Amino acid sequence: MSGISKWFGGGKQKAPSREEAIQKLKETQEMLEKKSEYLEKKIQDELTTAKKHGTKNKRAALMALKKKKRYEKQLAQVDGTLSNIEFQVEALQDATVNAQTFKNMQLGAKALKQVHGNMSADDVHDVMDDIAEQQDVAQEISDALAGPVGYGADVDEDELMAELEELEQEDLDRELLDVGPTPSDLPEVPTSTPAAPAAAKDEDDELRELENWMAS
């Protein structure tokens, strides 16, 4: 029975790989492109023949046009087949890319699973909470190390500011009470008598000389 099935083409055949299918389709595509070029040439030849005979030999011209129509129909079929083959080739190429992409993504997922291991989101949150807690402890330690030590650690700054304001107010009150000038601010009294004017001295001399002249 198996021999008969093999003889008549029965039985299951092994499906070709994507690469094999693409290669076969490209070979068929190349063959159909050559046939398309051949049909285009035949169409052009029959058109030239029909123009050559024209109305002088209508029978030969009509035969050439009929052949031209038949070649054009075949060319349309070939073009349609080429379009379908191009679509299949593109679909297989895309499928190959998608399959490779899926395979690589599977590898990536396995690698991520291996890296994560038994780690869970809850474990990560617990670790982050521990880190935040240790940061708070470190900040408290830093604040404690930076604080004042020994004398002055228990001094109230508000009390010191009040004392300073009181001292400034005392100075201001003292300046307001001292409204009169102090002895040091008065001008010095001159100790020597001012000299007589030069004009009065000259008159006394002249009177004395006159008296001496009259007495003599």
C-alpha positions as CSV (number, residue, x, y, z in Angstrom):
1,M,0.0,0.0,0.0
2,S,2.8,2.4,0.9
3,G,4.4,1.6,-2.5
4,I,1.3,2.5,-4.4
5,S,0.9,5.7,-2.4
6,K,4.5,6.6,-3.2
7,W,3.9,5.8,-6.9
8,F,0.9,8.0,-7.2
9,G,2.4,10.8,-5.2
10,G,0.5,10.1,-2.0
11,G,1.8,10.3,1.5
12,K,3.1,13.2,3.5
13,Q,6.1,15.1,2.3
14,K,8.4,17.0,4.5
15,A,7.6,20.7,4.5
16,P,10.4,22.9,3.1
17,S,12.1,25.4,5.3
18,R,11.5,29.1,4.9
19,E,14.9,29.5,3.2
20,E,14.1,26.7,0.7
21,A,10.6,28.2,0.0
22,I,12.1,31.7,-0.6
23,Q,14.7,30.3,-2.9
24,K,12.2,28.3,-5.0
25,L,9.9,31.3,-5.2
26,K,12.7,33.6,-6.4
27,E,13.7,31.0,-9.1
28,T,10.1,31.0,-10.3
29,Q,10.0,34.8,-10.1
30,E,13.1,35.0,-12.3
31,M,11.6,32.6,-14.8
32,L,8.3,34.6,-15.0
33,E,10.2,37.8,-15.5
34,K,12.0,36.4,-18.5
35,K,8.7,35.2,-19.9
36,S,7.2,38.7,-19.3
37,E,10.1,40.2,-21.3
38,Y,9.5,37.6,-24.1
39,L,5.7,38.4,-24.3
40,E,6.4,42.2,-24.3
41,K,8.7,41.6,-27.3
42,K,6.1,39.5,-29.1
43,I,3.5,42.1,-28.5
44,Q,5.7,44.7,-30.0
45,D,6.5,42.5,-33.0
46,E,2.8,41.8,-33.8
47,L,2.0,45.5,-33.5
48,T,4.8,46.3,-35.9
49,T,3.4,43.6,-38.3
50,A,-0.1,44.9,-38.1
51,K,1.1,48.4,-38.9
52,K,3.2,47.1,-41.8
53,H,0.3,45.4,-43.5
54,G,-2.4,47.9,-42.6
55,T,-5.3,48.2,-45.0
56,K,-3.2,46.7,-47.8
57,N,-3.4,43.3,-46.3
58,K,-6.2,43.4,-43.8
59,R,-6.2,39.6,-43.2
60,A,-2.5,39.6,-42.1
61,A,-3.0,42.8,-40.1
62,L,-6.0,41.3,-38.2
63,M,-4.1,38.1,-37.5
64,A,-1.2,40.1,-36.0
65,L,-3.6,42.1,-33.8
66,K,-5.2,38.8,-32.6
67,K,-1.9,37.4,-31.6
68,K,-1.1,40.7,-29.9
69,K,-4.3,40.4,-27.9
70,R,-3.4,36.8,-26.9
71,Y,0.1,37.8,-25.8
72,E,-1.3,40.7,-23.8
73,K,-3.6,38.4,-22.0
74,Q,-0.8,36.0,-21.2
75,L,1.3,39.0,-20.0
76,A,-1.4,40.1,-17.7
77,Q,-1.6,36.6,-16.2
78,V,2.2,36.5,-15.7
79,D,2.2,40.0,-14.1
80,G,-0.5,38.8,-11.7
81,T,1.5,35.7,-10.8
82,L,4.6,37.8,-10.3
83,S,2.7,40.0,-7.9
84,N,1.5,37.0,-5.9
85,I,5.0,35.6,-5.7
86,E,6.5,38.9,-4.6
87,F,3.9,39.0,-1.8
88,Q,4.8,35.4,-0.7
89,V,8.5,36.2,-0.7
90,E,7.9,39.3,1.4
91,A,5.6,37.4,3.8
92,L,8.2,34.6,4.2
93,Q,11.0,37.2,4.8
94,D,8.9,39.0,7.4
95,A,8.0,35.6,9.0
96,T,11.7,34.8,9.2
97,V,12.5,38.2,10.8
98,N,9.5,37.7,13.2
99,A,10.6,34.2,14.1
100,Q,14.2,35.3,14.8
101,T,12.9,38.3,16.8
102,F,10.6,36.0,18.8
103,K,13.5,33.6,19.4
104,N,15.8,36.4,20.6
105,M,13.0,37.8,22.9
106,Q,12.6,34.3,24.4
107,L,16.4,34.3,25.1
108,G,16.1,37.7,26.7
109,A,13.2,36.6,28.9
110,K,15.1,33.6,30.1
111,A,18.1,35.8,30.9
112,L,16.0,38.2,32.8
113,K,14.4,35.4,34.8
114,Q,17.8,34.0,35.6
115,V,19.2,37.4,36.7
116,H,16.2,38.1,38.9
117,G,16.3,34.7,40.4
118,N,14.2,34.5,43.6
119,M,14.1,38.3,43.8
120,S,10.6,39.8,44.1
121,A,9.1,43.3,44.3
122,D,8.4,42.9,48.0
123,D,12.1,42.1,48.6
124,V,13.1,45.2,46.7
125,H,10.7,47.4,48.8
126,D,12.1,45.9,52.0
127,V,15.6,46.7,50.9
128,M,14.6,50.3,49.9
129,D,13.0,50.7,53.4
130,D,16.2,49.6,55.1
131,I,18.2,52.0,53.0
132,A,15.9,54.9,53.9
133,E,16.1,53.9,57.6
134,Q,19.9,53.8,57.6
135,Q,20.0,57.2,55.8
136,D,17.9,58.7,58.7
137,V,20.3,57.1,61.2
138,A,23.3,58.6,59.4
139,Q,21.7,62.0,59.3
140,E,21.0,61.9,63.1
141,I,24.6,60.9,63.7
142,S,25.9,63.8,61.5
143,D,23.7,66.2,63.4
144,A,25.0,64.9,66.7
145,L,28.6,65.2,65.7
146,A,28.1,68.8,64.4
147,G,26.3,70.0,67.6
148,P,28.1,72.2,70.3
149,V,30.1,70.4,72.9
150,G,31.1,71.6,76.5
151,Y,30.8,75.3,77.6
152,G,28.0,77.1,75.7
153,A,26.1,74.0,74.7
154,D,23.2,74.9,77.1
155,V,23.2,78.7,76.6
156,D,19.9,80.2,75.5
157,E,20.5,82.4,72.5
158,D,17.2,84.2,73.0
159,E,18.4,85.3,76.5
160,L,21.6,86.6,75.1
161,M,19.8,88.6,72.4
162,A,17.6,90.2,75.1
163,E,20.7,91.2,77.1
164,L,22.3,92.7,74.0
165,E,19.2,94.7,73.2
166,E,19.1,96.0,76.8
167,L,22.7,97.2,76.6
168,E,22.0,99.0,73.3
169,Q,19.0,100.7,74.9
170,E,21.1,101.9,77.8
171,D,23.6,103.5,75.5
172,L,20.7,105.2,73.6
173,D,19.2,106.6,76.8
174,R,22.6,108.0,77.9
175,E,23.0,109.8,74.6
176,L,19.6,111.4,74.9
177,L,20.3,112.7,78.5
178,D,23.6,114.3,77.5
179,V,21.9,117.2,75.6
180,G,24.3,120.1,76.9
181,P,27.8,120.5,75.8
182,T,30.5,119.2,78.1
183,P,33.5,121.3,79.3
184,S,35.6,119.5,76.7
185,D,33.2,120.7,74.0
186,L,33.6,124.6,75.0
187,P,36.2,126.7,73.1
188,E,39.4,127.7,75.0
189,V,39.6,131.2,76.6
190,P,42.6,133.2,75.3
191,T,45.1,134.1,78.1
192,S,46.9,137.0,76.3
193,T,45.4,140.5,75.8
194,P,44.8,141.6,72.3
195,A,47.2,144.0,70.8
196,A,46.1,147.7,70.4
197,P,45.3,148.8,67.0
198,A,48.3,150.3,65.1
199,A,46.4,153.6,64.3
200,A,45.8,154.4,68.1
201,K,49.5,153.9,68.9
202,D,50.6,156.3,66.2
203,E,48.3,159.1,67.6
204,D,49.7,158.8,71.1
205,D,53.2,159.2,69.8
206,E,52.3,162.3,67.8
207,L,50.7,163.9,70.9
208,R,53.7,163.1,73.1
209,E,56.1,164.7,70.5
210,L,53.9,167.9,70.4
211,E,53.9,168.3,74.2
212,N,57.7,167.9,74.3
213,W,58.1,170.6,71.5
214,M,55.8,173.1,73.3
215,A,57.7,172.6,76.7
216,S,61.0,173.3,75.1
